[in-house]
């Protein structure tokens, strides 16, 4: 029997997240202050008091979710379990939690990541959408020959597709014709985890080469392989690779069960990953981190 801490990606944000912890917990306050210093910006003010539009800008929301997640972890004063994993940008949070990347470097990397993702695809050129009721092989077939691909394999019957706007819109219509229960765009300002992010992947390779990465103190389950990844160079490359390839979350959770993980604790804002776990397997008990 073992446990895993999992950290959410974009979409978990809400204005005011972490504010109470900032006001009442010194460890959490230190996290938000350190991220503000690293970015030379009062990101905490945007998180606590800003508009949703400002918070959800890609360059803000990525370090914001990471900062809130790490603040929650440190406020809880709970030791890391044997495993960690994260969904998309949550991988950076997981690696920060496990001591592989410093908090300041993680904040700066996610700011670079957000800016690079926005720059890679002019506003309106791309689209990210969710399809409910179809599996990955079916959507791979529908996407074949188009400038779009599966971005997230979240759970059985929930798959995200991303790429060029016209091609994703075509896939949505074809998916409906193939029996999808729902097929609709998501409120993201950029197409994610697809070939359009190749320039962002190059930017991240350069950025990741400039920071020190240590072996994580907990076993890191990667979005790239849906398995434990321990080699630092492989981890570094996987973070660039994820920019243009899909998040294998369903497979990762199934692998967790195979590894004997019985408890999943979601650390961060929202409860998206807790909800997904129950749709993937009944072998893992998923819950939010308790304070």
C-alpha positions as a Markdown table, in Angstrom:
| # | Residue | x | y | z |
|---|---|---|---|---|
| 1 | Unk | 0.0 | 0.0 | 0.0 |
| 2 | Unk | 1.3 | 3.4 | -0.9 |
| 3 | Unk | 0.2 | 6.9 | -1.8 |
| 4 | Unk | 0.6 | 9.6 | -4.4 |
| 5 | Unk | 0.3 | 13.3 | -4.3 |
| 6 | Unk | -1.2 | 14.7 | -7.6 |
| 7 | Unk | -1.1 | 18.4 | -8.7 |
| 8 | Unk | -3.6 | 20.0 | -11.0 |
| 9 | Unk | -3.1 | 21.8 | -14.3 |
| 10 | Unk | -4.8 | 24.8 | -16.0 |
| 11 | Unk | -8.5 | 25.1 | -15.3 |
| 12 | Unk | -8.3 | 24.6 | -11.5 |
| 13 | Unk | -7.9 | 28.3 | -10.8 |
| 14 | Unk | -10.3 | 30.7 | -9.1 |
| 15 | Unk | -9.9 | 34.2 | -7.9 |
| 16 | Unk | -9.2 | 34.2 | -4.1 |
| 17 | Unk | -7.6 | 30.7 | -4.1 |
| 18 | Unk | -5.1 | 30.5 | -1.2 |
| 19 | Unk | -5.9 | 33.9 | 0.2 |
| 20 | Unk | -7.1 | 32.6 | 3.6 |
| 21 | Unk | -3.9 | 30.5 | 3.9 |
| 22 | Unk | -1.8 | 33.5 | 3.0 |
| 23 | Unk | -3.5 | 35.5 | 5.8 |
| 24 | Unk | -3.3 | 32.7 | 8.4 |
| 25 | Unk | -0.3 | 30.5 | 7.7 |
| 26 | Unk | 3.4 | 31.6 | 7.6 |
| 27 | Unk | 4.6 | 28.8 | 5.4 |
| 28 | Unk | 1.9 | 29.5 | 2.8 |
| 29 | Unk | 2.7 | 33.2 | 3.0 |
| 30 | Unk | 6.4 | 32.5 | 2.4 |
| 31 | Unk | 5.5 | 30.6 | -0.8 |
| 32 | Unk | 3.4 | 33.4 | -2.3 |
| 33 | Unk | 6.0 | 36.0 | -1.4 |
| 34 | Unk | 8.8 | 34.0 | -2.9 |
| 35 | Unk | 6.9 | 33.6 | -6.2 |
| 36 | Unk | 6.2 | 37.3 | -6.2 |
| 37 | Unk | 10.0 | 38.0 | -5.8 |
| 38 | Unk | 11.0 | 35.4 | -8.4 |
| 39 | Unk | 8.6 | 37.0 | -11.0 |
| 40 | Unk | 9.3 | 40.6 | -9.9 |
| 41 | Unk | 5.5 | 41.0 | -9.9 |
| 42 | Unk | 2.7 | 40.9 | -7.3 |
| 43 | Unk | 1.2 | 37.8 | -8.7 |
| 44 | Unk | -0.4 | 37.1 | -5.3 |
| 45 | Unk | -2.5 | 40.3 | -5.7 |
| 46 | Unk | -3.8 | 39.0 | -9.0 |
| 47 | Unk | -4.5 | 35.6 | -7.4 |
| 48 | Unk | -6.3 | 37.0 | -4.4 |
| 49 | Unk | -8.0 | 40.2 | -5.8 |
| 50 | Unk | -7.7 | 40.3 | -9.6 |
| 51 | Unk | -10.3 | 39.7 | -12.2 |
| 52 | Unk | -10.8 | 36.2 | -13.6 |
| 53 | Unk | -9.8 | 37.4 | -17.0 |
| 54 | Unk | -6.4 | 38.6 | -15.7 |
| 55 | Unk | -5.8 | 35.5 | -13.6 |
| 56 | Unk | -6.6 | 33.1 | -16.5 |
| 57 | Unk | -4.0 | 34.8 | -18.8 |
| 58 | Unk | -1.7 | 31.9 | -19.6 |
| 59 | Unk | 1.4 | 33.6 | -18.3 |
| 60 | Unk | -0.4 | 34.3 | -14.9 |
| 61 | Unk | -2.4 | 31.2 | -14.4 |
| 62 | Unk | 0.4 | 28.7 | -14.7 |
| 63 | Unk | 2.6 | 30.1 | -11.9 |
| 64 | Unk | -0.5 | 31.0 | -9.9 |
| 65 | Unk | -1.8 | 27.4 | -9.7 |
| 66 | Unk | 1.7 | 26.1 | -8.9 |
| 67 | Unk | 2.1 | 28.7 | -6.1 |
| 68 | Unk | -1.3 | 27.9 | -4.6 |
| 69 | Unk | -0.6 | 24.2 | -4.7 |
| 70 | Unk | 2.8 | 24.5 | -3.1 |
| 71 | Unk | 1.4 | 26.9 | -0.5 |
| 72 | Unk | -1.3 | 24.3 | 0.4 |
| 73 | Unk | 1.3 | 21.5 | 0.6 |
| 74 | Unk | 3.6 | 23.5 | 2.9 |
| 75 | Unk | 0.8 | 24.8 | 5.0 |
| 76 | Unk | -0.3 | 21.2 | 5.6 |
| 77 | Unk | 3.1 | 20.2 | 6.9 |
| 78 | Unk | 2.5 | 16.7 | 5.6 |
| 79 | Unk | 5.4 | 14.6 | 4.4 |
| 80 | Unk | 5.5 | 13.7 | 0.8 |
| 81 | Unk | 4.4 | 10.1 | 0.0 |
| 82 | Unk | 6.3 | 7.6 | -2.1 |
| 83 | Unk | 5.0 | 9.0 | -5.4 |
| 84 | Unk | 4.1 | 12.4 | -7.0 |
| 85 | Unk | 2.5 | 13.2 | -10.4 |
| 86 | Unk | 1.0 | 16.3 | -12.0 |
| 87 | Unk | -1.4 | 17.0 | -14.9 |
| 88 | Unk | 0.3 | 19.2 | -17.5 |
| 89 | Unk | 1.8 | 22.2 | -15.7 |
| 90 | Unk | 1.1 | 20.2 | -12.5 |
| 91 | Unk | 4.3 | 18.2 | -13.4 |
| 92 | Unk | 6.3 | 21.3 | -12.6 |
| 93 | Unk | 4.5 | 21.6 | -9.2 |
| 94 | Unk | 5.1 | 17.9 | -8.5 |
| 95 | Unk | 8.8 | 18.3 | -9.2 |
| 96 | Unk | 9.0 | 21.4 | -7.1 |
| 97 | Unk | 7.3 | 19.5 | -4.3 |
| 98 | Unk | 9.8 | 16.7 | -4.6 |
| 99 | Unk | 12.8 | 19.0 | -4.4 |
| 100 | Unk | 13.8 | 18.6 | -8.1 |
| 101 | Unk | 13.3 | 22.2 | -9.0 |
| 102 | Unk | 13.5 | 25.2 | -6.7 |
| 103 | Unk | 10.3 | 27.2 | -6.1 |
| 104 | Unk | 11.8 | 30.3 | -7.7 |
| 105 | Unk | 13.0 | 28.4 | -10.8 |
| 106 | Unk | 9.6 | 26.7 | -11.0 |
| 107 | Unk | 7.8 | 30.0 | -11.0 |
| 108 | Unk | 10.1 | 31.5 | -13.6 |
| 109 | Unk | 9.9 | 28.4 | -15.8 |
| 110 | Unk | 6.1 | 28.5 | -15.8 |
| 111 | Unk | 6.1 | 32.2 | -16.7 |
| 112 | Unk | 8.3 | 31.4 | -19.6 |
| 113 | Unk | 6.1 | 28.4 | -20.5 |
| 114 | Unk | 2.9 | 30.6 | -20.5 |
| 115 | Unk | 4.5 | 33.3 | -22.6 |
| 116 | Unk | 5.9 | 30.8 | -25.0 |
| 117 | Unk | 2.6 | 29.0 | -25.4 |
| 118 | Unk | 0.8 | 32.3 | -26.2 |
| 119 | Unk | 3.5 | 33.4 | -28.6 |
| 120 | Unk | 3.5 | 30.1 | -30.5 |
| 121 | Unk | -0.1 | 30.5 | -31.6 |
| 122 | Unk | -1.6 | 33.9 | -32.6 |
| 123 | Unk | -4.8 | 34.6 | -30.8 |
| 124 | Unk | -7.7 | 32.9 | -32.7 |
| 125 | Unk | -5.5 | 30.6 | -34.7 |
| 126 | Unk | -5.9 | 27.6 | -32.5 |
| 127 | Unk | -8.6 | 25.9 | -30.4 |
| 128 | Unk | -8.8 | 23.4 | -27.6 |
| 129 | Unk | -11.9 | 21.4 | -27.2 |
| 130 | Unk | -13.3 | 18.5 | -25.1 |
| 131 | Unk | -15.1 | 15.5 | -26.5 |
| 132 | Unk | -17.3 | 13.3 | -24.3 |
| 133 | Unk | -18.3 | 9.8 | -25.1 |
| 134 | Unk | -15.5 | 8.7 | -27.5 |
| 135 | Unk | -12.2 | 7.0 | -26.9 |
| 136 | Unk | -8.7 | 8.0 | -27.9 |
| 137 | Unk | -8.3 | 5.5 | -30.8 |
| 138 | Unk | -11.5 | 6.9 | -32.4 |
| 139 | Unk | -10.4 | 10.5 | -32.0 |
| 140 | Unk | -6.9 | 9.6 | -33.3 |
| 141 | Unk | -8.6 | 8.3 | -36.4 |
| 142 | Unk | -10.8 | 11.4 | -36.7 |
| 143 | Unk | -7.8 | 13.7 | -36.3 |
| 144 | Unk | -5.6 | 11.8 | -38.8 |
| 145 | Unk | -4.4 | 14.1 | -41.6 |
| 146 | Unk | -5.5 | 17.3 | -39.8 |
| 147 | Unk | -3.4 | 19.9 | -37.9 |
| 148 | Unk | -4.8 | 18.8 | -34.5 |
| 149 | Unk | -4.4 | 15.9 | -32.1 |
| 150 | Unk | -5.4 | 14.4 | -28.8 |
| 151 | Unk | -4.1 | 16.8 | -26.1 |
| 152 | Unk | -5.4 | 15.1 | -22.9 |
| 153 | Unk | -6.6 | 11.5 | -22.3 |
| 154 | Unk | -8.3 | 12.4 | -19.0 |
| 155 | Unk | -10.5 | 9.5 | -18.3 |
| 156 | Unk | -12.7 | 7.0 | -20.2 |
| 157 | Unk | -15.0 | 9.1 | -22.4 |
| 158 | Unk | -13.3 | 12.4 | -21.7 |
| 159 | Unk | -10.7 | 13.4 | -24.3 |
| 160 | Unk | -9.3 | 16.8 | -25.2 |
| 161 | Unk | -8.4 | 17.7 | -28.7 |
| 162 | Unk | -6.2 | 20.7 | -29.7 |
| 163 | Unk | -4.7 | 22.3 | -32.8 |
| 164 | Unk | -5.6 | 24.6 | -35.6 |
| 165 | Unk | -9.0 | 26.2 | -35.1 |
| 166 | Unk | -10.6 | 25.1 | -38.4 |
| 167 | Unk | -9.3 | 21.5 | -38.0 |
| 168 | Unk | -10.5 | 21.2 | -34.4 |
| 169 | Unk | -13.9 | 22.6 | -35.4 |
| 170 | Unk | -14.1 | 19.9 | -38.1 |
| 171 | Unk | -13.2 | 17.2 | -35.6 |
| 172 | Unk | -16.0 | 18.4 | -33.3 |
| 173 | Unk | -18.6 | 18.0 | -36.0 |
| 174 | Unk | -17.2 | 14.6 | -37.0 |
| 175 | Unk | -17.1 | 13.5 | -33.4 |
| 176 | Unk | -20.8 | 14.4 | -33.0 |
| 177 | Unk | -21.5 | 12.3 | -36.1 |
| 178 | Unk | -19.5 | 9.4 | -34.5 |
| 179 | Unk | -21.7 | 9.4 | -31.4 |
| 180 | Unk | -20.0 | 11.8 | -29.0 |
| 181 | Unk | -22.3 | 12.9 | -26.2 |
| 182 | Unk | -20.9 | 16.4 | -26.3 |
| 183 | Unk | -18.1 | 18.1 | -28.2 |
| 184 | Unk | -17.4 | 21.7 | -27.3 |
| 185 | Unk | -14.5 | 24.3 | -27.2 |
| 186 | Unk | -12.8 | 25.0 | -23.9 |
| 187 | Unk | -12.1 | 28.5 | -22.6 |
| 188 | Unk | -8.3 | 28.4 | -23.2 |
| 189 | Unk | -6.5 | 31.2 | -24.9 |
| 190 | Unk | -4.0 | 28.8 | -26.7 |
| 191 | Unk | -4.1 | 25.4 | -28.2 |
| 192 | Unk | -2.3 | 23.0 | -25.8 |
| 193 | Unk | -0.1 | 19.9 | -26.2 |
| 194 | Unk | -0.1 | 19.9 | -30.0 |
| 195 | Unk | 2.2 | 20.5 | -32.9 |
| 196 | Unk | 1.4 | 24.2 | -33.0 |
| 197 | Unk | 3.4 | 24.5 | -29.7 |
| 198 | Unk | 6.7 | 23.4 | -31.4 |
| 199 | Unk | 8.2 | 26.9 | -30.9 |
| 200 | Unk | 7.2 | 26.8 | -27.2 |
| 201 | Unk | 8.8 | 23.4 | -26.9 |
| 202 | Unk | 12.1 | 24.8 | -28.2 |
| 203 | Unk | 11.8 | 27.7 | -25.8 |
| 204 | Unk | 11.3 | 25.4 | -22.9 |
| 205 | Unk | 14.3 | 23.2 | -23.8 |
| 206 | Unk | 16.5 | 26.3 | -23.6 |
| 207 | Unk | 14.9 | 27.4 | -20.4 |
| 208 | Unk | 15.2 | 24.0 | -18.8 |
| 209 | Unk | 18.8 | 23.8 | -19.7 |
| 210 | Unk | 19.5 | 27.0 | -17.7 |
| 211 | Unk | 18.1 | 25.7 | -14.4 |
| 212 | Unk | 19.4 | 23.1 | -12.0 |
| 213 | Unk | 17.3 | 20.0 | -11.7 |
| 214 | Unk | 17.9 | 17.4 | -9.0 |
| 215 | Unk | 16.7 | 13.8 | -8.7 |
| 216 | Unk | 13.2 | 14.0 | -7.1 |
| 217 | Unk | 12.9 | 12.8 | -3.5 |
| 218 | Unk | 9.6 | 11.0 | -4.4 |
| 219 | Unk | 9.0 | 8.8 | -7.4 |
| 220 | Unk | 7.8 | 10.9 | -10.3 |
| 221 | Unk | 5.1 | 9.5 | -12.6 |
| 222 | Unk | 5.5 | 11.2 | -16.0 |
| 223 | Unk | 2.8 | 12.4 | -18.4 |
| 224 | Unk | 5.1 | 11.3 | -21.2 |
| 225 | Unk | 5.5 | 7.7 | -20.3 |
| 226 | Unk | 2.7 | 7.1 | -17.9 |
| 227 | Unk | 5.3 | 5.5 | -15.6 |
| 228 | Unk | 8.0 | 6.3 | -13.1 |
| 229 | Unk | 10.7 | 8.5 | -14.4 |
| 230 | Unk | 13.9 | 9.0 | -12.4 |
| 231 | Unk | 16.7 | 10.1 | -14.7 |
| 232 | Unk | 17.1 | 13.9 | -14.5 |
| 233 | Unk | 18.0 | 14.4 | -18.2 |
| 234 | Unk | 14.9 | 12.3 | -19.1 |
| 235 | Unk | 12.8 | 14.5 | -16.8 |
| 236 | Unk | 14.2 | 17.7 | -18.4 |
| 237 | Unk | 13.4 | 16.5 | -21.9 |
| 238 | Unk | 9.9 | 15.2 | -20.9 |
| 239 | Unk | 8.9 | 18.7 | -19.8 |
| 240 | Unk | 9.7 | 20.1 | -23.3 |
| 241 | Unk | 8.2 | 17.0 | -25.0 |
| 242 | Unk | 4.9 | 17.6 | -23.2 |
| 243 | Unk | 4.4 | 20.9 | -25.0 |
| 244 | Unk | 3.7 | 19.1 | -28.3 |
| 245 | Unk | 2.3 | 15.8 | -27.1 |
| 246 | Unk | -0.8 | 14.7 | -25.1 |
| 247 | Unk | -1.1 | 14.2 | -21.4 |
| 248 | Unk | -1.6 | 10.5 | -20.7 |
| 249 | Unk | -3.5 | 10.9 | -17.4 |
| 250 | Unk | -5.8 | 7.9 | -17.7 |
| 251 | Unk | -2.9 | 5.6 | -18.4 |
| 252 | Unk | -0.9 | 7.3 | -15.6 |
| 253 | Unk | -3.7 | 6.6 | -13.0 |
| 254 | Unk | -4.0 | 3.0 | -14.2 |
| 255 | Unk | -0.2 | 2.6 | -13.8 |
| 256 | Unk | -0.5 | 4.0 | -10.3 |
| 257 | Unk | -3.0 | 1.2 | -9.5 |
| 258 | Unk | -0.5 | -1.4 | -11.0 |
| 259 | Unk | 2.2 | 0.0 | -8.8 |
| 260 | Unk | 0.1 | -0.7 | -5.7 |
| 261 | Unk | -0.9 | 2.9 | -5.0 |
| 262 | Unk | -4.1 | 2.8 | -3.0 |
| 263 | Unk | -4.5 | 6.5 | -2.0 |
| 264 | Unk | -4.4 | 9.6 | -4.2 |
| 265 | Unk | -4.3 | 13.0 | -2.5 |
| 266 | Unk | -4.9 | 16.0 | -4.7 |
| 267 | Unk | -2.9 | 19.0 | -3.7 |
| 268 | Unk | -4.0 | 22.4 | -5.1 |
| 269 | Unk | -7.1 | 24.4 | -6.0 |
| 270 | Unk | -10.2 | 22.5 | -7.3 |
| 271 | Unk | -10.9 | 18.8 | -7.3 |
| 272 | Unk | -10.6 | 17.9 | -11.0 |
| 273 | Unk | -8.1 | 15.1 | -10.5 |
| 274 | Unk | -10.1 | 13.6 | -7.6 |
| 275 | Unk | -13.1 | 13.4 | -9.9 |
| 276 | Unk | -11.2 | 11.9 | -12.8 |
| 277 | Unk | -9.7 | 9.1 | -10.6 |
| 278 | Unk | -13.1 | 7.6 | -9.8 |
| 279 | Unk | -13.9 | 7.3 | -13.4 |
| 280 | Unk | -10.6 | 5.6 | -14.2 |
| 281 | Unk | -10.3 | 2.9 | -11.6 |
| 282 | Unk | -12.0 | 1.7 | -8.4 |
| 283 | Unk | -8.6 | 0.5 | -7.0 |
| 284 | Unk | -7.5 | 4.0 | -5.8 |
| 285 | Unk | -9.2 | 6.1 | -3.1 |
| 286 | Unk | -8.9 | 9.7 | -4.2 |
| 287 | Unk | -9.4 | 12.8 | -2.0 |
| 288 | Unk | -8.3 | 16.3 | -1.4 |
| 289 | Unk | -5.4 | 17.2 | 0.9 |
| 290 | Unk | -6.8 | 17.9 | 4.4 |
| 291 | Unk | -5.4 | 20.7 | 6.6 |
